Amino acid sequence: AKAEMKRTVHPVLAEAMMLCTALSALAQETARIVAVNYPLQYFAQRLMGEGAEVVFPVPADVDPSFWRPSIADISMIQAADLILLNGAGFASWVDRVSLPRSKVVNTTAAVKDRFIVTESITHSHGDGGEHSHEGLASYTWLDPSMAIAQAEAVAAAIISKNLASDAFVTARLDGLRSDLTALDTQARSRLDALRRTTIIATHPRYQYFASRYDLSFLSLEWEAGSAPTQGQLGALKALVEESGAKILIWEAEPTAGTFDTTANLGLENIVFSPLAHGAKGQTFLEAFQASLSALSEMGGQ
């Protein structure tokens, strides 16, 4: 009777073990991709669908350009199947951490000849000490044509690592490229009237955007989301009088009442997220289009 029971139970146990093994293998087959900013996370998610876990590990209250990963963060990143870097000096931590070369992709390598050189700037970002910009504008994805090149680099890396099939990724890349091309076309048309308007930005994030659409930008060094000091407001007033600027772009919404203060200087305020961290409740395309719409409405002024 015992032997018979064993013959009855054994196939059930074997099937359960096989199922567990299969589920474990399936879990292990799920690729992990790490991105140093939200745009690269968005591109990878568009290209992989549900086929990968795409991680952007930077906390919401830290500037991803100057984030300092913990030991646990570094271990997680090193173990990923793919590590997506932005290039152009973005994410200073990558120069201080040993990363497996076979997994690293510099998504701007093919367009480095289009990098914009800037003055080296040292200032605080409110997350622990001062930081220095390395003399390159790094928010490349604000030029949709640069974003397309970065998406293509991500797609090529996914295919070369066999994280998804060539046909699958290529089809999804076609859709992403089409969306970004449409965004670029829309921007070029809607921003044409702003070419005669000087725009002030609260932080130097928009160099590639300005270059792409032939816009005139002047940049301040204000902390994102903070109210300007009296000294900063005085400097802004002088800059407005000197330049005749009519529009002030904020990378994040400031404290209550700040818009009224700058509006008194004759400026129209607009929040245009540079998208390194993403935008709450919106995708890359949705947030970019919303900022574009708000900015283009000022074109007649």
Kinemage of the C-alpha trace (Angstrom):
@kinemage 1
@onewidth
@group {chain A} dominant
@subgroup {mainchain}
@vectorlist {calphas} color= white
{ca ala a 1} P 0.000 0.000 0.000
{ca lys a 2} L 2.887 2.313 0.848
{ca ala a 3} L 4.545 1.584 -2.467
{ca glu a 4} L 1.304 2.322 -4.255
{ca met a 5} L 0.969 5.620 -2.375
{ca lys a 6} L 4.468 6.579 -3.427
{ca arg a 7} L 3.629 5.828 -7.040
{ca thr a 8} L 0.535 8.045 -6.713
{ca val a 9} L 2.202 10.975 -4.916
{ca his a 10} L 5.492 11.017 -6.777
{ca pro a 11} L 4.168 12.294 -10.139
{ca val a 12} L 2.350 15.127 -8.355
{ca leu a 13} L 5.464 16.150 -6.479
{ca ala a 14} L 7.519 15.909 -9.633
{ca glu a 15} L 5.074 18.130 -11.511
{ca ala a 16} L 5.114 20.685 -8.700
{ca met a 17} L 8.900 20.690 -8.671
{ca met a 18} L 9.020 21.148 -12.422
{ca leu a 19} L 6.585 24.039 -12.159
{ca cys a 20} L 8.675 25.720 -9.467
{ca thr a 21} L 11.797 25.237 -11.552
{ca ala a 22} L 10.092 26.702 -14.603
{ca leu a 23} L 8.815 29.712 -12.654
{ca ser a 24} L 12.251 30.276 -11.149
{ca ala a 25} L 13.860 30.131 -14.588
{ca leu a 26} L 11.247 32.526 -15.948
{ca ala a 27} L 11.965 34.974 -13.131
{ca gln a 28} L 15.685 34.760 -13.853
{ca glu a 29} L 15.072 35.359 -17.551
{ca thr a 30} L 13.449 38.730 -16.878
{ca ala a 31} L 16.123 41.210 -17.886
{ca arg a 32} L 17.062 44.134 -15.680
{ca ile a 33} L 18.078 47.389 -17.328
{ca val a 34} L 19.364 50.344 -15.320
{ca ala a 35} L 19.067 53.903 -16.675
{ca val a 36} L 20.794 57.002 -15.310
{ca asn a 37} L 17.824 59.248 -16.074
{ca tyr a 38} L 14.117 59.048 -16.788
{ca pro a 39} L 14.264 59.620 -20.579
{ca leu a 40} L 16.479 56.553 -20.992
{ca gln a 41} L 14.168 54.567 -18.736
{ca tyr a 42} L 11.229 55.642 -20.906
{ca phe a 43} L 12.992 54.695 -24.133
{ca ala a 44} L 13.963 51.268 -22.763
{ca gln a 45} L 10.435 50.625 -21.511
{ca arg a 46} L 8.996 51.563 -24.896
{ca leu a 47} L 11.410 49.184 -26.595
{ca met a 48} L 11.086 46.246 -24.187
{ca gly a 49} L 7.439 46.410 -23.121
{ca glu a 50} L 6.918 43.924 -20.301
{ca gly a 51} L 10.056 42.025 -21.260
{ca ala a 52} L 12.347 43.762 -18.785
{ca glu a 53} L 12.490 45.529 -15.474
{ca val a 54} L 13.823 48.978 -16.288
{ca val a 55} L 15.179 50.663 -13.180
{ca phe a 56} L 15.878 54.358 -12.637
{ca pro a 57} L 17.276 54.229 -9.093
{ca val a 58} L 17.638 57.920 -8.221
{ca pro a 59} L 15.401 59.177 -5.358
{ca ala a 60} L 12.830 61.802 -6.292
{ca asp a 61} L 14.452 64.545 -4.195
{ca val a 62} L 17.950 64.178 -5.656
{ca asp a 63} L 19.296 65.677 -8.882
{ca pro a 64} L 20.158 62.619 -11.030
{ca ser a 65} L 23.112 64.484 -12.518
{ca phe a 66} L 24.815 64.445 -9.122
{ca trp a 67} L 23.327 61.400 -7.382
{ca arg a 68} L 25.734 59.328 -5.294
{ca pro a 69} L 24.759 55.636 -5.299
{ca ser a 70} L 25.088 53.569 -2.132
{ca ile a 71} L 27.041 50.309 -2.014
{ca ala a 72} L 23.752 48.427 -2.402
{ca asp a 73} L 22.848 50.599 -5.411
{ca ile a 74} L 26.209 49.913 -7.009
{ca ser a 75} L 25.834 46.156 -6.531
{ca met a 76} L 22.382 46.252 -8.119
{ca ile a 77} L 23.651 48.293 -11.059
{ca gln a 78} L 26.682 46.079 -11.629
{ca ala a 79} L 24.433 42.992 -11.709
{ca ala a 80} L 22.084 44.436 -14.332
{ca asp a 81} L 21.954 43.048 -17.858
{ca leu a 82} L 22.321 46.507 -19.368
{ca ile a 83} L 23.433 49.886 -17.966
{ca leu a 84} L 22.294 52.899 -19.968
{ca leu a 85} L 24.445 56.002 -19.651
{ca asn a 86} L 23.559 59.357 -21.123
{ca gly a 87} L 27.004 60.684 -21.957
{ca ala a 88} L 27.780 64.416 -22.281
{ca gly a 89} L 28.917 64.462 -18.658
{ca phe a 90} L 25.535 63.482 -17.232
{ca ala a 91} L 25.590 61.445 -13.986
{ca ser a 92} L 28.972 62.212 -12.473
{ca trp a 93} L 28.944 59.034 -10.352
{ca val a 94} L 29.714 56.817 -13.345
{ca asp a 95} L 33.299 58.104 -13.389
{ca arg a 96} L 33.847 56.936 -9.802
{ca val a 97} L 32.265 53.475 -9.990
{ca ser a 98} L 33.639 50.345 -11.653
{ca leu a 99} L 31.050 49.155 -14.153
{ca pro a 100} L 31.280 46.043 -16.354
{ca arg a 101} L 32.163 47.371 -19.799
{ca ser a 102} L 30.242 44.656 -21.597
{ca lys a 103} L 27.005 45.926 -20.043
{ca val a 104} L 27.526 49.677 -20.397
{ca val a 105} L 26.026 51.683 -23.251
{ca asn a 106} L 26.861 55.337 -23.826
{ca thr a 107} L 23.700 56.392 -25.634
{ca thr a 108} L 25.178 59.606 -27.061
{ca ala a 109} L 28.385 58.085 -28.468
{ca ala a 110} L 27.143 58.437 -32.056
{ca val a 111} L 26.250 62.132 -31.650
{ca lys a 112} L 29.125 63.392 -29.512
{ca asp a 113} L 30.097 65.762 -32.317
{ca arg a 114} L 26.847 67.617 -31.531
{ca phe a 115} L 27.657 68.231 -27.861
{ca ile a 116} L 27.336 71.822 -26.697
{ca val a 117} L 30.265 73.190 -24.711
{ca thr a 118} L 29.376 75.405 -21.745
{ca glu a 119} L 31.227 77.309 -19.067
{ca ser a 120} L 32.223 75.212 -16.072
{ca ile a 121} L 29.882 76.102 -13.210
{ca thr a 122} L 30.154 75.154 -9.536
{ca his a 123} L 27.104 75.478 -7.305
{ca ser a 124} L 24.911 73.634 -4.817
{ca his a 125} L 21.908 71.503 -5.753
{ca gly a 126} L 20.635 71.116 -2.221
{ca asp a 127} L 21.616 67.448 -1.886
{ca gly a 128} L 24.890 67.646 -0.059
{ca gly a 129} L 27.718 69.991 -0.992
{ca glu a 130} L 28.675 71.795 -4.150
{ca his a 131} L 28.939 70.284 -7.612
{ca ser a 132} L 30.677 71.288 -10.783
{ca his a 133} L 29.252 71.142 -14.278
{ca glu a 134} L 31.957 69.683 -16.490
{ca gly a 135} L 31.706 72.182 -19.301
{ca leu a 136} L 29.212 70.224 -21.422
{ca ala a 137} L 25.468 70.681 -21.700
{ca ser a 138} L 24.096 67.272 -20.776
{ca tyr a 139} L 20.301 67.405 -21.235
{ca thr a 140} L 20.619 66.057 -24.756
{ca trp a 141} L 17.126 64.517 -24.976
{ca leu a 142} L 15.505 67.984 -25.038
{ca asp a 143} L 16.477 67.965 -28.703
{ca pro a 144} L 14.163 65.237 -30.067
{ca ser a 145} L 16.612 64.433 -32.834
{ca met a 146} L 19.221 63.659 -30.175
{ca ala a 147} L 16.614 61.652 -28.283
{ca ile a 148} L 16.049 59.549 -31.404
{ca ala a 149} L 19.768 58.790 -31.593
{ca gln a 150} L 19.743 57.758 -27.946
{ca ala a 151} L 16.701 55.520 -28.453
{ca glu a 152} L 18.441 53.886 -31.416
{ca ala a 153} L 21.511 53.206 -29.255
{ca val a 154} L 19.311 51.601 -26.591
{ca ala a 155} L 17.602 49.442 -29.207
{ca ala a 156} L 20.908 48.292 -30.684
{ca ala a 157} L 22.180 47.333 -27.234
{ca ile a 158} L 19.034 45.374 -26.386
{ca ile a 159} L 19.333 43.416 -29.611
{ca ser a 160} L 23.063 42.775 -29.242
{ca lys a 161} L 22.526 41.424 -25.731
{ca asn a 162} L 19.689 39.177 -26.930
{ca leu a 163} L 17.301 40.687 -24.396
{ca ala a 164} L 14.591 40.721 -27.061
{ca ser a 165} L 14.319 39.705 -30.683
{ca asp a 166} L 15.486 41.974 -33.484
{ca ala a 167} L 12.016 42.058 -35.054
{ca phe a 168} L 10.291 42.899 -31.754
{ca val a 169} L 12.656 45.731 -30.860
{ca thr a 170} L 12.830 47.134 -34.381
{ca ala a 171} L 9.041 47.373 -34.609
{ca arg a 172} L 8.842 49.184 -31.289
{ca leu a 173} L 11.737 51.460 -32.237
{ca asp a 174} L 9.870 52.447 -35.380
{ca gly a 175} L 6.940 53.565 -33.236
{ca leu a 176} L 9.125 55.469 -30.788
{ca arg a 177} L 11.100 57.115 -33.585
{ca ser a 178} L 7.840 58.155 -35.245
{ca asp a 179} L 6.563 59.732 -32.015
{ca leu a 180} L 9.778 61.663 -31.451
{ca thr a 181} L 9.900 62.808 -35.065
{ca ala a 182} L 6.333 64.079 -34.786
{ca leu a 183} L 7.260 65.901 -31.573
{ca asp a 184} L 10.208 67.526 -33.336
{ca thr a 185} L 8.064 68.597 -36.289
{ca gln a 186} L 5.418 70.012 -33.976
{ca ala a 187} L 8.001 71.923 -31.960
{ca arg a 188} L 9.663 73.403 -35.029
{ca ser a 189} L 6.326 74.711 -36.268
{ca arg a 190} L 4.871 75.941 -32.985
{ca leu a 191} L 8.006 77.678 -31.717
{ca asp a 192} L 8.765 79.620 -34.863
{ca ala a 193} L 7.226 82.832 -33.485
{ca leu a 194} L 9.442 82.645 -30.395
{ca arg a 195} L 12.635 83.091 -32.371
{ca arg a 196} L 12.236 86.840 -31.900
{ca thr a 197} L 11.770 86.540 -28.129
{ca thr a 198} L 14.470 86.337 -25.468
{ca ile a 199} L 13.704 83.661 -22.886
{ca ile a 200} L 15.212 83.384 -19.417
{ca ala a 201} L 15.561 79.973 -17.746
{ca thr a 202} L 16.002 79.546 -13.993
{ca his a 203} L 18.692 76.917 -14.614
{ca pro a 204} L 20.969 76.051 -17.571
{ca arg a 205} L 19.156 72.925 -18.747
{ca tyr a 206} L 17.769 73.874 -22.148
{ca gln a 207} L 20.800 74.344 -24.401
{ca tyr a 208} L 19.934 71.527 -26.826
{ca phe a 209} L 16.294 72.601 -26.951
{ca ala a 210} L 17.290 76.185 -27.715
{ca ser a 211} L 19.828 75.119 -30.337
{ca arg a 212} L 17.402 72.796 -32.104
{ca tyr a 213} L 14.721 75.452 -32.503
{ca asp a 214} L 16.933 78.522 -32.870
{ca leu a 215} L 15.727 80.126 -29.642
{ca ser a 216} L 17.518 82.747 -27.550
{ca phe a 217} L 17.941 81.565 -23.937
{ca leu a 218} L 19.623 83.263 -20.999
{ca ser a 219} L 20.194 81.140 -17.899
{ca leu a 220} L 20.149 81.828 -14.180
{ca glu a 221} L 21.456 79.585 -11.369
{ca trp a 222} L 18.382 79.267 -9.183
{ca glu a 223} L 17.639 76.212 -7.071
{ca ala a 224} L 14.773 74.141 -8.507
{ca gly a 225} L 11.512 74.615 -6.600
{ca ser a 226} L 12.859 77.347 -4.305
{ca ala a 227} L 11.875 80.978 -3.995
{ca pro a 228} L 14.539 83.387 -5.275
{ca thr a 229} L 16.345 85.653 -2.842
{ca gln a 230} L 16.081 89.424 -3.027
{ca gly a 231} L 19.532 89.479 -4.571
{ca gln a 232} L 18.471 87.005 -7.248
{ca leu a 233} L 15.354 89.016 -7.995
{ca gly a 234} L 17.443 92.147 -8.335
{ca ala a 235} L 19.751 90.408 -10.791
{ca leu a 236} L 16.726 89.110 -12.712
{ca lys a 237} L 15.243 92.608 -12.933
{ca ala a 238} L 18.496 93.935 -14.364
{ca leu a 239} L 18.644 91.069 -16.857
{ca val a 240} L 15.066 91.709 -17.995
{ca glu a 241} L 15.789 95.394 -18.499
{ca glu a 242} L 18.949 94.615 -20.423
{ca ser a 243} L 17.574 91.812 -22.616
{ca gly a 244} L 13.913 92.687 -23.002
{ca ala a 245} L 12.994 89.103 -22.056
{ca lys a 246} L 9.277 88.334 -21.750
{ca ile a 247} L 9.273 84.681 -20.655
{ca leu a 248} L 10.715 82.979 -17.582
{ca ile a 249} L 11.045 79.184 -17.689
{ca trp a 250} L 11.166 77.251 -14.413
{ca glu a 251} L 12.446 73.683 -14.243
{ca ala a 252} L 10.139 73.059 -11.276
{ca glu a 253} L 7.266 74.989 -9.743
{ca pro a 254} L 8.522 77.336 -7.001
{ca thr a 255} L 6.962 78.165 -3.655
{ca ala a 256} L 3.591 79.907 -3.526
{ca gly a 257} L 3.588 83.547 -4.548
{ca thr a 258} L 6.848 83.442 -6.475
{ca phe a 259} L 5.127 83.636 -9.850
{ca asp a 260} L 3.438 86.888 -8.793
{ca thr a 261} L 6.814 88.355 -7.877
{ca thr a 262} L 8.391 87.601 -11.242
{ca ala a 263} L 5.218 88.566 -13.108
{ca asn a 264} L 5.623 92.035 -11.620
{ca leu a 265} L 8.821 92.265 -13.642
{ca gly a 266} L 6.802 91.837 -16.827
{ca leu a 267} L 7.552 88.123 -17.227
{ca glu a 268} L 5.241 85.285 -18.201
{ca asn a 269} L 5.993 82.218 -16.082
{ca ile a 270} L 6.053 78.664 -17.421
{ca val a 271} L 7.147 75.405 -15.796
{ca phe a 272} L 9.055 73.292 -18.307
{ca ser a 273} L 10.372 70.135 -16.689
{ca pro a 274} L 13.713 69.153 -18.247
{ca leu a 275} L 12.547 65.554 -17.604
{ca ala a 276} L 15.734 64.118 -16.097
{ca his a 277} L 13.541 62.909 -13.260
{ca gly a 278} L 10.328 62.661 -15.261
{ca ala a 279} L 7.074 64.517 -14.664
{ca lys a 280} L 4.430 63.438 -12.208
{ca gly a 281} L 1.629 61.513 -13.878
{ca gln a 282} L 2.946 62.085 -17.400
{ca thr a 283} L 5.130 60.159 -19.787
{ca phe a 284} L 8.142 61.672 -21.519
{ca leu a 285} L 6.093 62.543 -24.599
{ca glu a 286} L 3.096 63.851 -22.654
{ca ala a 287} L 5.199 66.119 -20.462
{ca phe a 288} L 7.270 67.404 -23.391
{ca gln a 289} L 4.135 68.135 -25.408
{ca ala a 290} L 2.483 69.923 -22.476
{ca ser a 291} L 5.518 72.166 -22.004
{ca leu a 292} L 5.693 72.771 -25.717
{ca ser a 293} L 2.019 73.792 -25.833
{ca ala a 294} L 2.378 76.177 -22.898
{ca leu a 295} L 5.480 77.757 -24.384
{ca ser a 296} L 4.059 78.099 -27.889
{ca glu a 297} L 1.008 79.957 -26.548
{ca met a 298} L 3.369 82.781 -25.617
{ca gly a 299} L 4.725 83.070 -29.129
{ca gly a 300} L 2.576 86.020 -30.016
{ca gln a 301} L 3.893 88.172 -27.197
